[in-house]
Amino acid sequence: MTLASMAASGTPDDVLRAVTAWADAGATCVVLVAGGGDAHASYARFAADVLPRLRS
């Protein structure tokens, strides 16, 4: 198992692909831990740019 298989980063499309792959593999829960400087902005971006696409 590699870090890349357990972490998502990059564009919203990159993160969407990673989370979708985990769900397809059977994951029912994902823990978000923002890296970098502004965690609030990272969570807001996930909520705006990734989460709605996971629900569709």
C-alpha positions as a Markdown table, in Angstrom:
| # | Residue | x | y | z |
|---|---|---|---|---|
| 1 | Met | 0.0 | 0.0 | 0.0 |
| 2 | Thr | 1.4 | 3.4 | -0.9 |
| 3 | Leu | 0.6 | 6.9 | 0.4 |
| 4 | Ala | -0.9 | 7.8 | -3.0 |
| 5 | Ser | -3.4 | 5.0 | -2.5 |
| 6 | Met | -4.5 | 6.4 | 0.9 |
| 7 | Ala | -4.3 | 10.1 | 0.3 |
| 8 | Ala | -6.0 | 12.5 | -2.1 |
| 9 | Ser | -4.5 | 15.8 | -3.3 |
| 10 | Gly | -4.5 | 18.0 | -6.4 |
| 11 | Thr | -7.4 | 19.3 | -8.4 |
| 12 | Pro | -11.0 | 18.7 | -7.5 |
| 13 | Asp | -11.0 | 16.1 | -10.3 |
| 14 | Asp | -8.0 | 14.3 | -8.8 |
| 15 | Val | -9.7 | 14.2 | -5.4 |
| 16 | Leu | -13.0 | 13.0 | -6.9 |
| 17 | Arg | -11.2 | 10.2 | -8.6 |
| 18 | Ala | -9.4 | 9.1 | -5.4 |
| 19 | Val | -12.6 | 9.2 | -3.3 |
| 20 | Thr | -14.6 | 7.4 | -5.9 |
| 21 | Ala | -11.9 | 4.7 | -6.2 |
| 22 | Trp | -12.1 | 4.2 | -2.4 |
| 23 | Ala | -15.9 | 4.0 | -2.5 |
| 24 | Asp | -15.7 | 1.5 | -5.3 |
| 25 | Ala | -13.2 | -0.6 | -3.2 |
| 26 | Gly | -15.8 | -0.7 | -0.4 |
| 27 | Ala | -15.0 | 2.3 | 1.8 |
| 28 | Thr | -18.0 | 3.8 | 3.6 |
| 29 | Cys | -16.2 | 6.5 | 5.4 |
| 30 | Val | -13.5 | 9.0 | 4.5 |
| 31 | Val | -11.6 | 11.1 | 7.0 |
| 32 | Leu | -10.6 | 14.6 | 5.7 |
| 33 | Val | -7.4 | 16.1 | 7.0 |
| 34 | Ala | -6.4 | 19.3 | 5.3 |
| 35 | Gly | -2.7 | 19.9 | 4.6 |
| 36 | Gly | -1.1 | 23.2 | 3.8 |
| 37 | Gly | -1.8 | 26.5 | 5.2 |
| 38 | Asp | -5.6 | 27.2 | 5.3 |
| 39 | Ala | -7.5 | 24.2 | 6.4 |
| 40 | His | -10.9 | 26.1 | 6.4 |
| 41 | Ala | -10.4 | 27.0 | 2.7 |
| 42 | Ser | -9.4 | 23.4 | 1.9 |
| 43 | Tyr | -12.6 | 22.0 | 3.5 |
| 44 | Ala | -14.7 | 24.7 | 1.8 |
| 45 | Arg | -13.2 | 23.8 | -1.5 |
| 46 | Phe | -14.0 | 20.1 | -1.0 |
| 47 | Ala | -17.5 | 20.9 | 0.0 |
| 48 | Ala | -18.1 | 23.2 | -3.0 |
| 49 | Asp | -16.1 | 21.4 | -5.7 |
| 50 | Val | -16.0 | 17.7 | -4.8 |
| 51 | Leu | -18.9 | 16.7 | -2.5 |
| 52 | Pro | -21.8 | 17.7 | -4.8 |
| 53 | Arg | -20.2 | 15.6 | -7.5 |
| 54 | Leu | -20.0 | 12.6 | -5.2 |
| 55 | Arg | -23.7 | 12.9 | -4.4 |
| 56 | Ser | -24.8 | 12.8 | -8.1 |
